[in-house]
Amino acid sequence: MLDLIIKGGQVVTSWGVGDWEIAVQGDKIVGVGAPGTFTEEAGRVIDASGKIVVPGGIEPHAHIAAPFVAQGQNLSTAPPEQVSRAALFGGTTTLLDFAVQNPGIDVNQAIAERTSVWQGNSYADYSHHLMLSGEIDSNIMGQVREAVEEGFASVKIFTTNVRPPTTPGPGRMVRMGHLHDLMELIQRHGAMLLVHSEDDDMVMNMYRKLGEEERTVWWNMPLVHNNESEDVSFRRVLNVAGWTGSPVYFVHVSARQGVQAIGESRAKGMPVYGETLHNYCCFNSDNYREENGMKYHTYPSLKSEEDRLSLWNGIVQWRPQHHGHRRVLHILGGQDCRENHIRRDRRTQRGRDPHGNHVQRGGFQARNDAAAVCGRNIGQRRQNHGPVPTQRGHRPRQRCRYRPYRPKYQENTSHGRLPHH
């Protein structure tokens, strides 16, 4: 007997949209068929007439319960309980944040810290990318290999320190030699490399230059995190990826040059992917000049209107000469902007779609409601990590072991239920 049949709705799948029925057994969708296909008994039948039925969204890039300093205060982004609850209302059922390995902290400690934050506190499925920073010694490299084998198979690095050179604390940048070695490991073990890619020399030079010229108003941020920096850095990373065979997933694609570089690589058959943000798609650098205009900011900076439209084109379609129809940007990640958590004006933001129409976006609580479209190889094995916050009808939530694109390994995962199911 089936556990659940959903019928009467307009079902969205990877191969199209249709008036189909969905059959569920346990935690798996076991069939999608025409009306009347599933005639056996089911524990529950949902009539979805007049509704659109879509897979649960995957938020591939969120910073949850993440510490940061603002206006001299030690603050934190929203915790898992708050974020996961909001995500479910938006149809997002899996969240991925970051286990951050800073100098003095090893990979195992970073994973343990994230587990302590999430375990028993999430209404949604969750997992963590590894985030490496600074010098990656052989000990850290070995721990990354072990973590990949455990199922934590996505690793993020920065090619820049991002913030001004006077910023206290350890730097984030991973140098090119370490990036090469990491790419070899990623390729060898079937993992995925996430890269925040900017040219550090150019970024830091512009910070110093504008400081000397006393041109440090926030609307000059696009002069620091500029198009040339994205172009040079993307192509440098892609060259190393070509030598090593490593897949690359660029986060925070913000400029038309980044879209172009990804598109050219994909046209060659390289395993290269791009993620952008609604900040870049809905606003441009002119918005910085508004009152409290820094609320639109994330790193890299917003770019021109031409760049904004190029990002939409990259999401919908991209036609390089002689290569036909290809989509370049596969992901619209969640908002990655800590400034939005502390801005004075928390009214609804209004961005624009590619046709200039206003797009309604919630304030700081909407940071995780953008669903990913590509986490298709989430594994099927389950591992219990404790109950969610007390709520009638909930069963224990589990951490999922996330492997973004390579089904070579089996991962631990869980599949959630909405409240009162």
C-alpha positions as CSV (number, residue, x, y, z in Angstrom):
1,M,0.0,0.0,0.0
2,L,1.2,3.5,-0.9
3,D,1.6,6.0,2.0
4,L,0.5,9.0,0.0
5,I,-1.0,9.9,-3.4
6,I,-1.2,13.5,-4.6
7,K,-3.7,14.0,-7.4
8,G,-5.5,16.8,-9.3
9,G,-2.6,19.3,-9.3
10,Q,-0.3,20.7,-12.0
11,V,3.0,18.9,-11.3
12,V,6.3,20.4,-12.1
13,T,9.2,18.0,-12.9
14,S,12.6,18.2,-14.5
15,W,11.1,17.0,-17.8
16,G,8.1,19.3,-17.9
17,V,4.8,20.3,-16.4
18,G,1.6,18.3,-16.5
19,D,-1.7,17.2,-14.8
20,W,-0.2,14.2,-13.2
21,E,-0.5,12.1,-10.0
22,I,2.4,11.5,-7.5
23,A,2.8,8.4,-5.5
24,V,4.9,8.4,-2.3
25,Q,6.2,5.4,-0.3
26,G,8.1,6.2,2.9
27,D,10.3,9.1,2.2
28,K,10.5,8.6,-1.5
29,I,8.5,9.6,-4.6
30,V,8.0,6.2,-6.2
31,G,5.9,7.2,-9.2
32,V,4.6,10.1,-11.3
33,G,1.8,9.2,-13.8
34,A,-1.3,10.2,-15.6
35,P,-4.6,10.6,-13.7
36,G,-5.9,7.2,-12.6
37,T,-2.5,5.5,-12.8
38,F,-2.3,4.7,-9.1
39,T,-5.4,2.7,-8.3
40,E,-4.1,0.9,-5.2
41,E,-5.0,1.9,-1.7
42,A,-3.1,4.7,0.0
43,G,-2.8,5.8,3.6
44,R,-3.6,9.3,2.6
45,V,-4.8,11.1,-0.6
46,I,-4.3,14.8,-1.1
47,D,-6.5,16.6,-3.6
48,A,-4.3,19.3,-5.1
49,S,-6.9,20.6,-7.6
50,G,-6.2,24.2,-8.6
51,K,-2.7,24.1,-7.1
52,I,0.8,23.8,-8.5
53,V,2.9,20.9,-7.0
54,V,6.6,21.4,-7.0
55,P,9.5,19.5,-5.4
56,G,10.8,20.9,-2.2
57,G,13.3,23.7,-2.8
58,I,17.0,23.5,-1.8
59,E,18.7,26.5,-0.4
60,P,22.3,25.9,-1.4
61,H,23.9,29.0,0.2
62,A,22.8,30.3,3.5
63,H,24.7,31.8,6.5
64,I,22.6,30.7,9.5
65,A,23.5,31.4,13.2
66,A,26.7,33.0,11.8
67,P,28.6,35.5,14.0
68,F,29.5,38.9,12.7
69,V,30.5,42.3,14.1
70,A,28.5,45.4,13.2
71,Q,28.7,48.9,14.8
72,G,31.0,47.5,17.5
73,Q,28.6,44.8,18.5
74,N,29.0,41.0,18.3
75,L,25.9,39.8,16.5
76,S,24.6,36.7,14.8
77,T,22.4,35.9,11.8
78,A,19.0,34.2,12.5
79,P,19.2,30.7,14.1
80,P,18.1,27.4,12.5
81,E,14.7,27.2,14.2
82,Q,13.6,30.6,12.8
83,V,15.1,30.2,9.4
84,S,14.0,26.6,8.7
85,R,10.4,27.4,9.8
86,A,10.3,30.4,7.4
87,A,11.9,28.3,4.7
88,L,9.2,25.7,4.8
89,F,6.5,28.3,4.4
90,G,8.2,29.3,1.2
91,G,8.5,25.7,-0.1
92,T,12.2,25.3,0.7
93,T,12.8,21.9,2.5
94,T,16.6,21.6,2.6
95,L,19.1,24.2,3.8
96,L,22.9,24.2,3.4
97,D,25.1,26.5,5.4
98,F,28.8,26.5,6.1
99,A,31.1,24.7,8.5
100,V,33.9,27.3,8.7
101,Q,37.5,26.2,9.1
102,N,39.4,29.2,10.3
103,P,43.1,29.2,11.3
104,G,43.5,27.3,14.5
105,I,40.3,25.3,13.9
106,D,40.4,22.0,12.0
107,V,37.7,20.6,9.7
108,N,36.4,18.1,12.3
109,Q,35.9,20.9,14.8
110,A,34.2,23.1,12.2
111,I,31.7,20.3,11.4
112,A,31.1,19.6,15.1
113,E,30.4,23.3,15.7
114,R,27.7,23.4,13.0
115,T,26.2,20.1,14.2
116,S,25.8,21.5,17.7
117,V,24.0,24.5,16.3
118,W,21.6,22.6,14.1
119,Q,21.0,19.3,15.9
120,G,17.5,19.2,17.2
121,N,16.8,22.8,16.1
122,S,15.6,22.5,12.5
123,Y,12.2,22.0,11.0
124,A,13.9,21.3,7.6
125,D,16.5,19.0,6.3
126,Y,20.0,20.5,6.5
127,S,23.7,19.9,5.7
128,H,26.9,22.0,5.5
129,H,29.4,22.9,2.9
130,L,33.0,23.0,4.2
131,M,34.6,26.5,4.1
132,L,38.4,26.7,4.1
133,S,40.4,29.9,4.6
134,G,44.0,30.9,4.6
135,E,46.8,28.4,4.4
136,I,45.6,24.8,3.7
137,D,48.3,22.5,5.1
138,S,48.5,18.8,4.6
139,N,46.7,18.0,7.8
140,I,43.7,20.1,6.7
141,M,43.8,18.5,3.2
142,G,43.7,15.1,4.7
143,Q,40.7,16.0,6.9
144,V,38.9,17.4,3.8
145,R,39.4,14.0,2.1
146,E,37.9,12.2,5.1
147,A,35.0,14.7,5.2
148,V,34.3,14.1,1.5
149,E,34.2,10.3,2.1
150,E,31.8,11.0,5.0
151,G,29.4,12.8,2.6
152,F,30.4,16.5,3.2
153,A,31.4,16.7,-0.4
154,S,31.3,20.4,-1.2
155,V,34.1,22.8,-0.3
156,K,34.1,26.6,-0.5
157,I,37.1,28.9,-0.8
158,F,37.7,32.6,-1.4
159,T,40.3,33.9,-3.8
160,T,40.3,37.3,-2.0
161,N,40.2,38.6,1.6
162,V,37.1,40.6,0.4
163,R,37.2,43.3,3.0
164,P,39.6,46.3,3.4
165,P,43.2,45.4,4.3
166,T,42.8,47.2,7.6
167,T,40.1,44.7,8.7
168,P,41.2,42.8,11.9
169,G,41.3,39.0,12.0
170,P,42.6,36.2,9.8
171,G,42.3,36.5,6.1
172,R,40.1,34.4,4.0
173,M,42.0,34.1,0.8
174,V,43.3,30.7,-0.5
175,R,46.3,31.2,-2.7
176,M,46.6,29.6,-6.1
177,G,49.0,26.9,-5.2
178,H,46.7,25.6,-2.5
179,L,43.7,26.0,-4.8
180,H,45.5,23.7,-7.3
181,D,46.1,21.0,-4.7
182,L,42.5,21.3,-3.5
183,M,41.2,21.0,-7.0
184,E,43.2,17.8,-7.5
185,L,41.6,16.4,-4.4
186,I,38.1,17.5,-5.4
187,Q,38.5,15.9,-8.8
188,R,40.0,12.7,-7.4
189,H,37.2,12.1,-4.9
190,G,34.2,13.3,-6.9
191,A,33.4,16.4,-4.8
192,M,32.4,19.9,-5.8
193,L,34.4,23.1,-5.3
194,L,32.6,26.4,-4.5
195,V,34.5,29.6,-5.3
196,H,34.0,33.2,-4.3
197,S,36.2,34.5,-7.1
198,E,37.7,38.0,-7.2
199,D,41.3,39.1,-7.9
200,D,42.7,40.0,-4.4
201,D,45.5,42.3,-5.8
202,M,43.0,44.4,-7.7
203,V,40.5,44.5,-4.8
204,M,43.1,45.5,-2.1
205,N,44.8,48.0,-4.5
206,M,41.4,49.8,-5.0
207,Y,40.7,49.9,-1.3
208,R,44.1,51.6,-0.7
209,K,43.7,53.9,-3.6
210,L,40.3,55.1,-2.7
211,G,41.4,55.5,0.9
212,E,44.3,57.7,-0.1
213,E,41.9,59.8,-2.3
214,E,39.3,60.0,0.5
215,R,36.7,58.5,-1.7
216,T,35.3,55.9,0.7
217,V,31.6,56.6,0.4
218,W,29.7,53.3,0.0
219,W,28.5,54.0,-3.6
220,N,32.1,53.7,-4.7
221,M,32.1,50.0,-3.7
222,P,31.7,48.9,-7.4
223,L,35.1,50.5,-8.1
224,V,36.7,48.1,-5.6
225,H,34.8,44.9,-6.4
226,N,34.8,45.6,-10.1
227,N,34.0,43.8,-13.4
228,E,37.7,43.5,-14.3
229,S,38.5,41.7,-11.0
230,E,35.7,39.2,-11.6
231,D,36.7,38.6,-15.2
232,V,40.4,38.1,-14.4
233,S,39.8,35.9,-11.3
234,F,37.1,33.7,-13.0
235,R,39.4,32.9,-15.9
236,R,42.3,32.2,-13.7
237,V,40.3,29.7,-11.6
238,L,38.9,28.2,-14.8
239,N,42.4,27.7,-16.2
240,V,43.4,25.8,-13.1
241,A,40.2,23.8,-13.3
242,G,41.1,22.9,-16.9
243,W,44.5,21.6,-15.8
244,T,43.1,19.6,-12.9
245,G,39.7,18.5,-14.2
246,S,38.0,19.8,-11.1
247,P,34.3,20.9,-11.2
248,V,33.8,24.5,-10.2
249,Y,30.7,26.2,-8.8
250,F,31.1,30.0,-8.8
251,V,29.1,31.7,-6.0
252,H,28.0,35.3,-6.2
253,V,28.3,35.8,-9.9
254,S,27.7,39.6,-10.2
255,A,29.0,40.7,-13.6
256,R,28.4,40.0,-17.3
257,Q,32.1,39.0,-17.6
258,G,31.5,36.2,-15.1
259,V,28.5,35.0,-17.0
260,Q,30.6,35.1,-20.2
261,A,33.4,33.1,-18.7
262,I,31.1,30.4,-17.3
263,G,29.2,30.2,-20.6
264,E,32.4,29.7,-22.6
265,S,33.6,27.0,-20.3
266,R,30.3,25.1,-20.3
267,A,30.3,25.3,-24.1
268,K,33.6,23.4,-24.0
269,G,32.0,20.7,-21.9
270,M,33.6,21.7,-18.6
271,P,31.7,20.9,-15.3
272,V,31.3,24.6,-14.4
273,Y,28.2,26.1,-12.7
274,G,27.2,29.6,-11.6
275,E,25.1,30.9,-8.7
276,T,23.8,34.5,-8.4
277,L,21.7,36.4,-5.9
278,H,18.5,38.3,-6.0
279,N,20.5,41.3,-4.9
280,Y,22.3,41.3,-8.2
281,C,19.2,40.4,-10.3
282,C,16.9,43.0,-8.8
283,F,19.1,46.0,-8.0
284,N,22.1,47.8,-9.6
285,S,24.9,50.1,-8.4
286,D,22.6,53.1,-8.7
287,N,20.6,51.9,-5.7
288,Y,23.7,52.5,-3.5
289,R,23.0,56.2,-3.8
290,E,19.6,55.9,-2.0
291,E,19.2,56.7,1.6
292,N,20.7,53.8,3.6
293,G,21.6,52.4,0.1
294,M,24.2,50.0,1.6
295,K,21.3,47.8,2.6
296,Y,21.4,46.4,-0.9
297,H,25.0,45.4,-0.7
298,T,26.7,42.0,-0.7
299,Y,30.1,41.0,-1.8
300,P,31.1,41.4,-4.6
301,S,29.3,44.7,-5.1
302,L,26.2,45.4,-7.2
303,K,27.2,46.3,-10.8
304,S,25.6,48.2,-13.6
305,E,22.2,47.8,-15.2
306,E,23.8,46.1,-18.1
307,D,25.3,43.5,-15.7
308,R,21.9,43.0,-14.0
309,L,20.2,42.2,-17.3
310,S,23.1,39.9,-18.3
311,L,22.5,37.9,-15.1
312,W,18.8,37.4,-16.0
313,N,19.9,36.3,-19.5
314,G,22.3,33.9,-17.9
315,I,19.5,32.4,-15.9
316,V,17.0,32.1,-18.7
317,Q,19.3,31.4,-21.7
318,W,22.7,32.1,-23.2
319,R,23.6,31.9,-26.8
320,P,27.4,32.0,-27.5
321,Q,28.1,32.2,-31.2
322,H,28.1,28.7,-32.8
323,H,27.1,26.9,-29.6
324,G,23.3,27.1,-29.6
325,H,21.1,27.4,-26.5
326,R,22.7,27.0,-23.1
327,R,21.7,28.1,-19.6
328,V,24.7,29.5,-17.6
329,L,23.4,30.4,-14.2
330,H,21.6,27.5,-12.6
331,I,21.1,28.7,-9.1
332,L,19.4,31.7,-7.5
333,G,20.9,31.4,-4.0
334,G,19.5,32.8,-0.8
335,Q,20.4,36.3,0.4
336,D,23.9,36.4,1.6
337,C,23.9,39.9,3.1
338,R,24.5,40.5,6.7
339,E,24.0,44.2,6.3
340,N,20.3,43.5,5.8
341,H,20.1,42.0,9.3
342,I,21.1,45.3,10.9
343,R,19.7,48.0,8.6
344,R,17.4,50.5,10.2
345,D,14.8,50.3,7.4
346,R,13.3,46.8,7.4
347,R,10.5,47.7,5.0
348,T,9.9,45.4,2.0
349,Q,12.5,45.8,-0.7
350,R,11.3,46.2,-4.2
351,G,13.6,45.0,-7.0
352,R,13.1,44.6,-10.7
353,D,12.8,41.7,-13.0
354,P,14.4,41.8,-16.5
355,H,11.4,43.6,-17.9
356,G,11.6,46.4,-15.4
357,N,8.6,45.2,-13.3
358,H,8.9,45.5,-9.6
359,V,9.6,42.3,-7.7
360,Q,8.4,42.1,-4.1
361,R,11.1,40.8,-1.7
362,G,10.6,40.5,2.0
363,G,13.0,42.1,4.5
364,F,15.7,40.3,6.5
365,Q,13.5,37.2,7.1
366,A,13.3,36.5,3.4
367,R,17.0,35.6,3.1
368,N,16.5,31.9,2.7
369,D,13.3,31.6,0.7
370,A,14.9,31.4,-2.8
371,A,14.8,27.7,-3.7
372,A,17.7,26.1,-5.6
373,V,16.9,24.1,-8.7
374,C,19.8,21.7,-8.8
375,G,20.3,19.6,-5.6
376,R,19.2,16.5,-7.4
377,N,21.6,14.0,-6.0
378,I,20.7,14.4,-2.3
379,G,21.3,10.9,-1.0
380,Q,18.8,8.5,0.4
381,R,20.3,7.0,3.6
382,R,19.0,8.5,6.9
383,Q,20.7,9.2,10.2
384,N,18.8,10.5,13.2
385,H,20.3,13.6,15.0
386,G,17.6,14.4,17.5
387,P,14.1,16.0,17.6
388,V,13.1,19.3,16.3
389,P,11.7,22.0,18.6
390,T,8.5,20.7,20.2
391,Q,5.6,20.8,17.8
392,R,2.7,18.4,17.4
393,G,3.1,16.0,14.5
394,H,6.9,16.4,14.1
395,R,9.1,13.4,13.9
396,P,12.9,13.7,14.5
397,R,14.9,15.7,12.0
398,Q,18.1,14.6,10.6
399,R,21.2,16.1,9.0
400,C,21.6,15.2,5.4
401,R,24.9,14.4,3.9
402,Y,25.0,16.5,0.8
403,R,26.7,15.6,-2.5
404,P,25.7,18.2,-5.0
405,Y,26.3,16.6,-8.4
406,R,28.1,13.3,-8.1
407,P,26.0,10.2,-7.2
408,K,29.1,8.1,-6.8
409,Y,28.7,7.8,-3.0
410,Q,25.8,7.1,-0.7
411,E,25.0,9.9,1.7
412,N,23.0,10.3,4.9
413,T,19.9,12.4,4.5
414,S,16.4,12.9,5.8
415,H,13.1,14.0,4.4
416,G,10.9,16.4,6.4
417,R,7.2,16.9,7.0
418,L,5.4,20.1,7.3
419,P,3.8,20.9,10.7
420,H,0.8,18.7,11.7
421,H,1.5,16.0,9.1
